[in-house]
Amino acid sequence: MNLFLKISLLVSGVAMGTEFTYFEEGGAGPSHWANLHIEDNQCGGTLMTSGYGQSPVAISDQHECETDMSAYSFQPGDCTWDDLIFSIGSHGVKVSKGEGCSLGSMTIPHSSNAFDALHFHVHTSSEHTIDGDFYEAELHVVHQEVTGESFAVFGMMLSSSQDAVDHAAIENLLRGWEKVANVAEAECADANRRRLENGFEAIQQRVTCPAVGTDLIEELPFANPEEVLDLYELPTTPKFGVYTYKGGLTTPPCTEIVNWNVLDTPTLISRNQMDRLYKLTLCYVDSETCQHATIASRDGFTSRPPQPLMGRKIVHRCRVCEKCDTIVDFAPTFIMNDGDPKEEPVDVNLHDDDENLGLALGLFAAGAALLFLAFVAYHVYALQQAQRNHRLAMSSRIARHITLTKSANQLSRAEIITEIEKYGEFMSKVQFEDLIGSGKVGCMTDGDANTLFAALDDGKGKAKSLEVASMLLSAGNALHTGAITDDDSA
């Protein structure tokens, strides 16, 4: 099987070789992907020999666009909702185009070829970060270059809020996936194949799933099945900009052959729609085995953590860019004693003294070395910050799914902080279990405590006490009446 065919199968969602997972337990999670026995496995990186590198990455927003989006063009396809092929697998939800129709195509900067849309899928928890922030989900539209030489992804963050209205196109997508899920549930309802009287529990988020969707099995779930889906109109604002960089697939074998195009503005959906999206991923039932089939992490995520940028450049392109028409390269300027900026003259005399030339070269080499060390240190710091924010986001999502009902013998908010302060700046796992398992805070089990500590663990078996306090208190605010609230202050 040639390399192009194998990559085509992979981006189409066909698993090859050893199965991977987002669980770190068991040796097949993201930190172990480089060691999986998969043909042409590049998850350990190829030292930038391809010029692409690994994905996802932590995107740092410079708050100013480097250029505009004039090099982009988006052509809608002609696939109707009735043409689309909805599927749910252990990795999550996906939509592919049917035969004889197109999902659309786009042209991107620095390429004269068009890229045709193949399929799109959703990761729970975003894979990329923007200024250290993770989003609740990330949708990837995977494109293939017409010549077959590379791929491009049109990616957008999905975010929800209590005030956001239902997104019409996302609603149709959810109904399509729910129909697939309900068919699997119906096929597994036979008591001889699987008992579903009490539903089943997805260990990732302690979600009881007797049924996933809205019982749409036989009938078409769409209001207008003949309507055409325009993928490039999914963003909730037409003024989005795009971050571009060269990277790879975010699932094994992580092949470095992808031109990434990540929207700088999230697509807003309702809280109900986001909950249903997570439920579809975590509560999927495989119709062949009638077993829960997700490979999500214990936190409910199907996302790879950000990878080192390794010197790659991320370009921010904007729909509206005031300074783009005036960007030119200027000679270096220096501030003189009289306060006026003047250009430093460039001396091109070839008869300079050898000693001065050697000194200049030495100073240049030293300066370049310092700049390189500063560059590496900055990106290491940015990656550490992104990973820390990811841990905090995971712990908050877990905590929101654990009932922190306060009873008479449990601590108030002020008492929680006082209790945590006695452990100092960091808490060990034993100290964390003592705080949680003693029944002082909510009704969490030992399994809950292990999951929460793993999300907050700094990698050295300890967690910051302030992060523990912040997670517990914010979780209490997010829950129903009776949870720990501001009214419990001393």
N, C-alpha and C positions, 0 to 999 in steps of 0.2 A: 504494500500500500504506500503510495507516494506521500510526501509531506503535506502537499496541498490538500489532498483528499482527507488525510487524518485531521488536519486543522478544520476543514469544512464540517466534518462530523462533530468535532468538539464544540465549535461555536453554535452548532445546531442543537446542542444539548444531548448528544449521544455519548454515554459514558464509555470509556475505554480503560482496560487494565484494572489496577487496584482501585477500589472505591475510596474516595476521600470523604471527609466529614468536617463539620465546623466544631465538633467536640474536640477539646484538647486531650481529654482522657482517652486512652486506648492507642495513642501513637499515630493517629491519622488526621489530627487537627492541623490548622494552618501552619503552626510552627514546625510541623513535621513533613509538610508537603514536599520539601526538597528531597526527602529520603524515600518517597513512595516509589515502588517499582513500576513506573510508567514509562513507556517508550518516549524518547526525546523529551524527558522531563526537564523543564527550564525553571522550575519554581525556586531554585537556588540562585537564579540570576546567571547571566552570561558575560558579566563584567563589561557590559555596554558594547560588546563586539558588534552587535546589530545596530547600535545607535538608538535602540528603543528602551529597553529596561523593563522593570517589573511594575505591576499595578495592583491595587490603587495607590495613590500618593496623597500626602497632605498638601493641599493647595493653600498658599499664602496670598491673600488678596492685597495687591498694591494700591487699591482704591482708585487707581487711574488706569484707563485702558491704554495698552501699548499701540493698538491699531484698531481699525474698524472691521466690520464683518462683510465687506464688499466681495471678498473672495468666496463666500458661501452662496449656495443656491439650494433650494429645497423644492422638490417636485412631488406632489402628492400622488399616491397610487390610486388604483381603482377597485381594491378589495372591499366588498361590502361586509357587514357584520356576519351575514350568512356564509360568506366565503372563508372566514377565519377558522383556524383549527386551535381550539383551546385544550390545554393539557396541564396536569399537575403531577409532579414527580417528587422524589425525595428531596430534591434541591429547592422546590418551590413552584411558582406559577409561571406559565409561558404561553405565548401565542405565536403561531406560525401562519404563513400565508398559504392559502389553498392553491390548487393547480389552476393555471390560466389567468391569475390575477397578480397585481403588483401591490406591494406595501408602500412603494415610493422609493425615491432615490435622492441623493444629495451630492454636491461637489464641495470639496474642502480646500483650504489653502494649500499651496505648494503641490497640487496634483491636478493634472488636466483630465484625469479619468473620473467618471461617475462611480458612486458606490450605491449598490442596490440593497435595500432593506431585506433581510432574511427572516428575522423573528425579533421578538422582544420579550424580556423577562424582568422580574422584580427581585431585588435583594432586600430582605428585612434588615433594617439599620443600614444607613448609607455606607458605602465602601470608601468613597473619597470624603475628605473633610475640607471645609472652607474656613480659613482662619481658626482652625482647631475645633470647629463645630461639626458634630455628626447630625444627620437628619434621620427621620423615622424609617425611611425606605429610599431606595434608589432604583429607577427604571432604566434599563439599557436597551436601546434599539441597535441591534447588531447588523452592520452592513458589510458587504463583500465588494471589493473592487472589481470592475467589469473584466479586467484582465486576469483576475484571480491571484494577484501578487500580494495583496495585503487586505486588512480589514479596518473598519472604522466603526466607532460606537458613538451614538448620539445619546448622552446620558443626562438624566434630570433627577433632581432630588424631589421626594414627595414629603410634604409636611401637612400636619392636620392641626385643627384647633376646634374648640367647642363651638365657636361662632362661624366657622367656615361652612358654606353650603355644599351640598353634594356636587361633585364634578360629573357632568353628564356622561362623558366618554368613559371615565373610570367606573362609573356605575354600570355601564354596559359590560365592561371587562369583568367586573366582579360577578355579574349575573352569569356570564359565560362560564367562568371558573366554578361558580357554585353549582351550575347544572352538572358539570363533570363530577364534582365532589358528591353530589346527591345520587348520581347514578351509581357510583362506587358504594355509597352507603346502602342503597337499595339492594344491590347485588349481594352485599354481605349481611343483610338482615336475616337470612336463613339461620335459625338457631343451630342447625347442624354444622354450619361453617364457622359461625362466630357469634358469641353472645353480646347483644347490644342493649340489653334491657336497661342498664344503668350507664350507658355510654362508656367512654374510656378516658383516661387521663393522659394528657401530654405532659411529660415530666418537665419539659423546658419551662413552662410557665404555669403549671398546675391549672390548666384549663380543661374543664369538663366539656366533652364534645359529643353529645348524643346525635347532633345533626349539624351540618355546616351552613347550609344556605337557606333558600326560601322555597324549597320543595318544587322548584322548576325542573322537571325531569323530561317530560314528553314534549311540552310546548316550547316554542322558541322564546328565549328570555328577553328578546330585544323589542322595544317599541316599534322600531322600523328596521327590519332585517335587511332591507335593500339600501339603507343609507351607507355611504362610503366613509370609512375611517381615514382621517388625515392625521397621521402620527405627529406631524410637525406643528399641529395646532393644539396638542395636549397641554403645553405650558399655559398657565393662567394669565400671562402677560406677554404681548408680542414684543416687548422691549428688552427681552432677555439678551444677555451677552454670553460668551462662550470662553471657557478656559481650554486651551489646546496643548497637548504634549504627546510624545511618543512613548508607548508602553506595551503592555501585554495583556493576555487573558487573565482574569482574576480567579480562575479555577484551574486546577491541574489539567494539562502540564504547563500552564502559565506561559505559553508561547509568546515571545516578544515580537509581535507583528501587528499591533493595533494602534491606529491613530485615534487618540481619545479627544472627544469634544464634549465637555461637561458644562451644562448650563449654570450660570452664576446666580440664577433666581429660582427658588423652589416652586414647584407646582402644588397648589393648595387643594386639599380634599377635606371632606368632613371627618370628624372623629369616628363616626360610625363606619365610614368606608375604610379607615385605617385599621380599625379593630377587626373588620371582616377580612382584610388582606392578611393580617397576622394569623387569624384563625384558619384561613385556607392553607397557610404554610405549615402551621403547627398541628393541625387536626386532620391532615390528609390521610385517607385510608387507601392502601394499595389494593386494587380490586382483585389482583392475583393471589395475594397472601391474606387479605383482610386484616392486615396489621398496620399499625401506625408506622409511617415510612419516612418521616422527616429526618434530615441530617443536620438540622439547625443546632446551634449551640444551646447550652442549658439556659441561656438568656433569651432564646427565641430568635437568634440572629443567623442569617445566612450570608455573612459578609466577611471578606478577608481584611485584616488590619492593614493600615497604610504601610507602604514599603519605602525604603530610602530612595531619595530622588537621584542621588549619585551624579550630580552635575547637570542633569537635564534642565532645560528651560521650559517654563510654563508661560505661554503667551495669553494675555487677557484681551479678547476682542469684544467690542461693544457694538450694539445696534446704533447707539447714538454716541459719537465720540467727538467732542469739541476740538480737541487738540490734534486729531489725527492728520488733518490736512496740512499742518504746519510742522510736523515732525521732520527735522533734518539733523544731520550730524555736524556738530560744531567742534572747533578746535578747543582744547582745554583753556580755561580762563583762570587768571590769578588776580587776587585783590592786592593792589599796590598801596603804598603808604598814603597816597593822596585820596584813597577811597574809591578811585575809579577803576572798574574792571577793565583789564587790558589783556589781549591775547599774548601769550608767551611766544616770542619769536623762535622758530625752529632753525637751528644752526646746522647746515648740511656740509660744513667744511670738512673735507676728507683728510686734512693734515693735522688733526688734533693730536695733542700729546698722548703717547701710549699709556702713560701713568694715569692721566685723567680718564681715559677711556676705560681702563681696567677698574678704576674706582666706581665709575658710573655703572658698569656692568655688574659689579659686586652689589652695589646698592639696589639695583633693579632686581637681581636674583633674590636678595634678602626680602625686599618688599613683596615680590611675587609669592615667596614661601609663606610670609605672614598672612597675606590675603587668602591663600589656599587653606591654611589652618583655620582662619576665621570662618571661611565658607563652610568647611567641614563641621566645625563646632556649631555653627548656626543650624545646619540641617539636622544634626544629631539632636540638638535641643528641640527643634520644631517637631521632630518625630516623637520624642519623649512626651512633649506636651499633648500631641494628638492622641497617643496611646493612653495617657492619663485621662483625657477628656472622654475617650471611648469607655474606659472602665467606669467613670462616673455615670455616663449615660446608661450603661448596662445595669449598674446597681440600682439606679432610680427606676428603670422599667421593671426590674424584678420586684423591688419593694412595693411598687404600685399594685402588684398582683398578689400581695400577701396581706391578709386582713390584720391590721394593727389595732384591733379593738381594745380599748383601754378599760380595764376593770379596776375595782377598788384597791387591789394590792399592787397595781402597776404604777410606774413612775410618770410624773408630769414632765412637760418639756424642759423646765428648769432643772428638774432632778436628773433627767437624762444627760444633760450637758455636764452637770456636776459629777455624775457617775463616770462619764467618759474621761473627764479631765484628770482623774486620778491615775490613768494609765500613761499620762505624758503625751508626747508628740505622736508616738506610734503605738499601735496595739498589735499584740501577737494573736495568732489564731485561737489559742487557748483562752486569752482574755476576751476575745470577741465572742466565743461560744459561751463563756461565763455570763456575759452581759445579755446575750440573746436567749440562750437556752434556759436561763433561770426563770423565765416568765416575766421578767421585769418590763419587757417591751413586746407587746402583742402576743400572738399565738404561734410563733414560728417554730418549726421543727428543726432537728439537727441537720436535715437535708437543706432546709432553707438557709440556715446559718452558713453551711459549707458553700452554697452557691453564691451568697452575698459576699462572703469573704474572698472567694476566688475572683469576683468582679473588682474588688477594691484592692487586692493584693498588689504590692509594688514590685513583685517578682523576687522578693527576698524574704517572704514569709511574714510580712508586716503590712499594716494598713495605716494611713494617716488618720488620727483620731478626729480631726476636723471634718474629713470627708465622711467618716462614719456618722457623725452627728448630723451633718447636712443632709445625707441620704435619708436617715430615719425621720428627721423632722419634715422634710419636703414630701416624703411619702405619706406621712400622716395628714398633711394638708390636702393631698390629692384624693383621699378616700372618703367614704361615706360618713354620715353623721355617726358619732360614737368613736371615730378614730381619734388619734392624738391631734389636738388642734391648738390654736393660739390661746383659747380660753383656759387651757391647762397650765398657764404660766403661774409661777409662785406668787 
